Amino acid sequence: MGQTIVERGIPGPAIRGLQEIGHKVLVAPEPHGGGQMIMIDWKEGVLIGGSDSRVDGCALGY
């Protein structure tokens, strides 16, 4: 597995959990920025969206 880069502020237990399942975790020196994403649940026929609350933005799907 490659590196999993996390932002500062991610709780220690979350980082340790990632390491326990084999991730090589690197804490980024600077924030990554914002993001939005859509997950398609083909079985249920729905879209599930999320947007980083730290920035302007929204996740839209149709």
Beta strands, then each sheet from edge to edge (+ up, - down):
strand 1: 3-6
strand 2: 24-27
strand 3: 36-41
strand 4: 46-51
sheet 1: 1+ 2+
sheet 2: 3+ 4-
end
